[in-house]
Amino acid sequence: MEFEAYGMLSLLPVIIAILLAFVTKNVILSLFLGALTGVFIINGLHPIDSVTTFIGDYVFVQLTDNYNAAVIALLVFIGGFVSLMEKSGGAMAFAKSVSKYINTRMKAKFATWFGGIIIFFSDIGTPLIVGPIFESTYDKLKISREKLAWILDSTATPVAVLIPFIGWGIYIMGLINEEFERLGIAESDFSAYMNAWPYFVYPILAVLIVPVVILMKKDFGPMRTAEKRTVEGGERYWPNAAPLRQPAAPDLQTENNSRPVLIWLPLAVLFVTLFGLLIPEGFPFEAVSGSTFRVALSTAYLFASITLIILMLIFKVHTFKASFEIYTTGMQRMLNVIVIIVLAWAIGMVLEEMGTANYIVQVIDDNIPLSIIPMLIFIVGAVMAFASGTSWGTFAIMLPIAIPIAAQLDISIYICIGAVISAGIFGDHCSPISDSTILSSTGAGSDHIDHVKTQLPMALLNGAITVIALFVGTLTDSPLVVFGAIILMIISVFIMSRLPNKKTVSE
């Protein structure tokens, strides 16, 4: 078998990819050098031959695969649509239209949370669109900027990763499908994603802890102290704070001409088109093939984009030339994601040829209880995401390892997928160098370190509950474990809020 030939050397591509992700914070470089190292080993350290083999037999092969080409095309359609939505001003117009009804602290927090969920199509756009809209309301109602940053961060990547038909979901399904094809698993990537969805424990908890804290009217840890500072002292920031906000010059034409219809009508067209094409295929009562799903989704995004461009012309938000440039620029922005996923496919192919999963299974077998494997996957992935500041890179490196291990050890593949996704988002939330964490501080106009400090106890609480849920889920093989995790989170928030600290802030 392959692992007998390479032994510990089969771990080298993974180790190099992880270490370089820690050191360089560059996912593309890490994946490239990790995969190339594996090809060097396979080819007997012949440099020229190894490079040409890597490009021809690993990278080009991935690009010419029918499934992979469809995923890349879909990501391009998504990139164009997201860019149009971000530049249309529709989200801001929608928020302003309801702002007059937001006159209490609770309403303001719920409006921010709901706004973050509405902007599900762009994890980057969520904090930069929603934050500036509500910051003046938060100041007026004496809610800390740290609370605003936390709510923005909780509805950015955690929401995005839970949606199967946007860039995050398509990216994850692409990684899943690649491993399923290698393992000979007939299940579609969409079906696997949905079956694994209940085990995306951390993202689910991250989204739901916000309304729990709001309804209980209690905070804990540094967040409680920050809220006390704002309510009792009227201070927006701590004395030595350095807010990240670097406001861009407002686009007056977009602000004045945009309407709420520019956000809800394109999304309505997206959903109607998508389900209109899938329902005749038996969805949601019958399994829909991945290719059918991707064609329907690509069509839906194209129609939604056309609708949005027409609306921008009607309301004179942008000219046709400007709108089309925004669309194509959004497509180009997906290049980074496309390179990452192609390299992720390539390193997965290298690891399969070297028998990395087989070797890990051999080491684990009879040495480590199978019930803690998903927990270990979560911990390793979380450390990687924290140190590198990227969940995308964590998914790219960990899924090609976790899925084959689960298949060979007869552990639930869905739980192991959930462990990787949870790890990526958890590490991302805790990391001060994560782009989503930085953008949340920026969108809220908060001091970045203060945001990290106040969010950390919430993240650690949900992370600990995730570990417990993965362990119980492995023993029971039941997706209902997510409901137990939610109940445990609610109880834990209540207990934490009653621990001695500062005086609890009333709403």
N, C-alpha and C positions, 0 to 999 in steps of 0.2 A: 504494500500500500504506500501512498505518497508520503505519509508522515514518517514512515520508516526510513525514507531516503533523505529527508531534510531535517527531521527532528526539531530541535530548538531553533534552527535557522528559519523555519517556517514562520516564527513569531517576529522575525526581524523587520519585515515591511510594516507590520502593525506598530511595533515599538518606535520605529523611526517616524512614522506618520504622527503618532501621538506626541512624541517628544518635540518634534518640529512645530506642531500646533501650539504646544506650550510656549516654546521659545520665540517663534517668529510671529505668532498670531495670524499666520497666513495659511488658510485652508488649502488653497490651490497648490502652493509650493509643497506643503506637507504631504498631500495625497500623491502628487506627481513623483516626488523623491521616494516616498514609501513604495509605490508601485514599481518604480524603476529599479529600486534595490532588489525587489523580488525577481524581476526579469534578469538582472545581473546574476543572481544566484542560480536561476534555472539554466541560464546560457553559459555557465562556467566562467563568469567574469570577463567575457569578451566585450569590451566597451562599445565599439561601433555596431557590432551585430546585435548587442542587447538593445541599444537605442532604436535601431531600425525595426527590430522585432516588436518592441514595445509600441511604437507608433503604428506599425502595420497590422500586427496580430492582436493588439489589445485596444488601442484607441480607435482606429479606423473601423474595426469590426463592430464596436459599440455604436458608432455613428451611422453605419449602414444597416443596422438591424431595424426591421419594420416597426416593432414596438417602440424602440428607443427614439426613432425619428418622429413618431407620433407624439411622444411625450415632449420632445424638444419643440415641435411646432405648437403644441398646446401652451407651453410656457411662454412662447412668443406672443400668442394671442392674449394671454392673461396680462403680460407686461404692458401691452398697449392699452388695454382697458383700464388697468389700475392707474396708469399715468393720466389718462383722460379724467378719471374720477377725482384724482388729487388736484388737478388744475382747473376743474370746472367751477369750483366754489360752491357746489351744491350742498356739501356737508355743512359748510359754514352757514349758508343761507337757511338750511333746515334747523340748525341749532339756534340761530338768532330768532327764528320764527316762534320758537317755544320758550325762549329765555325769559319772556315777561311773566311766565307762570312759575318760574323758579324763585321762590322768595323765602325758603327756609333752608337750613343746613342739610336736612335730610333730603329734600328735593334736589338740591344742588349735587349732592354726592350720587344719588340715583341717576340723575340726568347725565352725569359724566360717565358713569358705569354703562348706562344704556347706549350713550353716544359711542363709547369705545367698541361695544358689540356691533352696532350698526355699521361701523367702518371696518368690518371684518375682512374686507378685500385687501387691506394694506396694513401689515403690522408696523411698517415704518411710518405710514401716514397717520395712524391712530393718534399717537401723542402729539404730533406736529399740527394736526387739524383740530383735535378736541381740546388740547391744553390751552392754547391762546384764547379760545372761545369762552372758557369758563374761569379763567384766572381772575378777572375783575370781579366776578360774582363771588368767588372764594374769598377775596380780600374784603369785600363788602360784608359778607356773612361771617367773617373771622374764622375761616377754615385754613389750616396750614398748607403751604405749598408742598410740603412733604406728603400730605394726604392726597393731594391732586396727582403728584408724580406716582404714587403707589397705585392709585386707581387706573391711571393711564398704562402703567407697566403690566397690571393684572389683566388688561383687556387688549393687549397688543399681541405678543407671540402666543400666549395661552389660548386666546380665541382663534387666532389664525391656524394653529396646528390642529384644531378640532374641526375644521371645515374641509371636507374632502374635495371640493371642486375649485379651490384656489391654489396659488402657487405652492404653498406648503404641503397640502394634501397630495397634489400631483407629484411633487418631488419625493415624498415618502413612499407613495405607491410605486414610483419608478424603481426605487431601491428594493422594495419588497418583491416586485415582479422579477427582477433580475435574479434574486436568490431562489425564488420559487422555480424559475425555469431551470436553473442549475441542479436543483434538488428533485426535479421531476414532479413537483406539486401542481396539480391541475387547477386548483382554486384561483379565481381571478384576483388581481391586486385590489380592486375595489371591495370585493367581498372580504378579503383579508383585513383591509384597513377598517372596515365597519365592525368586523368581529373583534379586532384589537381595540377599538374605540373605548369600550368600558374600562380598559386597563390603562388608558391615558390618565392615570389618577392625578398626577400633580397638576397638569393643565386644568383639569376639571375643578380641583380644589382651589387653584389660584383664582379662577373666575368667580367661584361661588363664595369664597371667603369675604369678598367685598360686601355683598348685600347682608351677609351674616353680621359683620362688624357694624354696618350702618343700622340695621334693625335693632341690634342689641344696645346701640348707643354707648358702646364701650371700646376703648383701645387698650393696648398694653405695650410695655417696653418703651423704647425711645419715641414711638409714635404718640403715645399718650403725653409724653413730656412736650413734644412739639406742638400738639394741640392745646395744651395748657398755656404754653407761651403765647400762642396766637389769640386765644379766647380771653385770657386774663390780662395779658400785657399788651395786646394789640400789635405784637411784633411779627412782621411777615417772615423775617429770617432771624437766625442767630447772629450775634454781633460780627463774627468773623466769616460769615457765609460769603460764597462767591457764586451767585446764580449763573447757570450756563446759558441762559437765553441770549441769543444773538439775533434780535428781530430783523427780519428782512423787510425791505421797503414794500408797503402794501400795494397790491395791484388793484387800483381803484376801479378800473373798468370791470374786472371780474367781480369785485365786492358789490358794486352797484347794480350790475345786470344779472347776476346769478339768481336762481330761484330754487326752492326746495325740490321742484320736479326734476331737477338735474341729477338728483341722487336716487329718488325712489322710482322714477319711471324706467331708467336703464336697468336697475336691479329687477324690476318687475318683468321686463322683457327677457332678461337673463333666465329667471326662474321659469317663466311660462314656456320659453323655447326649450329649455333643458328638459322639463318634465313632459312637455308636449311630444318630444321626440322619444323619451324613454318609456312613457306609459304604454304605448302600443307594443313595446317589446316585453311587457309583463312587469315592469318596475312599478312598485317596490316589492310585489309579491313573488316575483320570479327573479332568479339571478340574471343579471345583464353582463354580457361580456365586456372586458376592459376596452376593447377596440370600439365597441358601440358607444360606451360611455364617453370615451375621449372624442369621438366624432361629434356626438351630441353637445358636449361641453364646448368644443372649439366653435361650433356653429352658434351656440348661445352667446359666447363672448363676442363673436363677430357682430351679431345682430345688436347686442347691447351697445357695442362701441359705435356702430352706425347711428343708433338712436341718440346716443349722447352727442355725437358730432352735429346731428341735425338740430338738437335742442340748443347747443351752443351758438349755432348760426341764427336760429329764430330769436334768441334773447340777446344776440350780439355780444356774447361773452368773449368769443374768439372768432377770427376769420377762418375760412376753410383751410387756408394755407397753414395758419398757426395751429389749428386743431390737428391737422394731419401730421405736422412736425412733432407735436406733443405725443401723438400715437406712435409714430416710428421711433421717437426717442425712448419711449417706454419699452418698446420691443428690444431696443439695443441694451437697455439696462438689465435685461435678463441674461445677457451674455455671461456674466460672472456665475450665475446660478447654473447655467447650462454647462460651463466648463467644470464646475464642481461635480455635477451629477455624472458627467461622462468619465471623469477621473475616478469617481466612486465606483462606477460600474467596472472600470478597468482594474482597480485594486481588488475588487471582489473576485474577478476572473483570475488574477494572480494568486490570491489566497486559496482559491479552489484548486489550482494546479499544484500548489505547494503542499496542500493538505493541512492547512493551518487549523481548521476546525477539527479535523480528525486527531491532530496531535493534542489539542486542548482537551478534547473528550477523553483521550487516553490518560492524560495527566489527572483529570477530574475524577474519572471512573474509580469508585471505591475509596476515594480520598476526601471528597467534599460531598456533603449531603445535597441531593438534587433539589431539595426544597428551598435552598438558599441561593441557587444559581441566578434567578432573576434579580434578587437583592444585590448580588455581587455585580451583575451587569449594570444595575442602576448606580451603584456607588462609583464604579470605574468611569462610567459615562458622565456622572455628575462632576467628578474631579476634573475630567478632561474639559467639559464645557466651562467650568469655573475658571480654569487656568488659561484656556484659549479664548474665552469670551464668545464662543460660537456654538449654537445648537445645530446649525446646518452641517458643520464639520463633524460634530459628534455623531449625528445620524449616519453620515457617509462612511465613517470608519467603523462604528459599532454594529450597525445592522448586518453587514456582510459577515460579521463574526457571530452575532447573537442568534440569527435565524438558523444557520447550519448546526450550531451547538444544540439548540432546542430540538431540531429535527432528529439528531442522532441520539440524544439523551432521552427522547420521548417526553420532553417537557412541553407544555403548551407554547406553541409559537406565538400566539396572540399575546400572552403575558410577557414574553421576552421582547416583543415589539413594543408593547406598552412601557416596559422598563426602560428601553432606549429613549423613547420619546419623552417620557417623564424626566429622565436624567438630563436630557439636553435642555429642557425648559427650566428645570430647577437650577442647574449650574449657571444657566444664562441669567436667571433672576438674581442669583447671589453675587455674580461677578461684576466688579466695578468697571471692567473693560468691555463689557458686553455692549454692542451697538444699541440694542433695544433699551437697556438701562440708561445709557447716556442720552438717548433721544427722549426718554420719559422725563429725565431731569430737565432737558432743554425745553420740551413742550410745556412743562409746568412752570418754568422759570425758577426752578429750585436749585439749591446747592447740591452738587452731585453726590458728594460724600454723605451729606445729611439724608439724601434719598436712599442711598445704599444702607445706611445704618438703621433707618426706620423701617425699611422693607425687610431686612434680614430676619428678624424674629418671626415674621409672618411666613417667610419662605422656609425657614428651618422647621417650623411647626408642620407645615404641609409636607415638607420633605420627609420628616420622621413618620408621619401618618402614611405616606406613600410606601415607605419601606415595610411597614406593618401590613399594608394592604397587599403588596406583592407577595409577601410570605404566606399570608392566609389564602390569597388567590391561587398560589401554586399548590397548596395542600388541598383546596376544595375544587379547583378548576371551575370556579363559578364567577361569571361577570358581575353577579350581584354584590361582589365585594366592594364595588365602588360606592354603593349606598351606605355600607358600613363605614367606609372612609369619610363620607360626607357627615354622617351622624357623629363620628369621633371628632371631626374638625369642629363642629358646632359646640360640642361639649368642651373641647379643649380651649376654644376661644372664650367661652364663659368662665372657665377656671382661670385662664391666664389673666383675664381682665380683672379678676378679684384678688390677684396677688398683690402684696404691698408694693407700692411704687409712689407715684404722684397721685394727687386727687383726680378722680375720673371726671372728664369733661362732660357736662350735660349738653344735650342737643338743643 
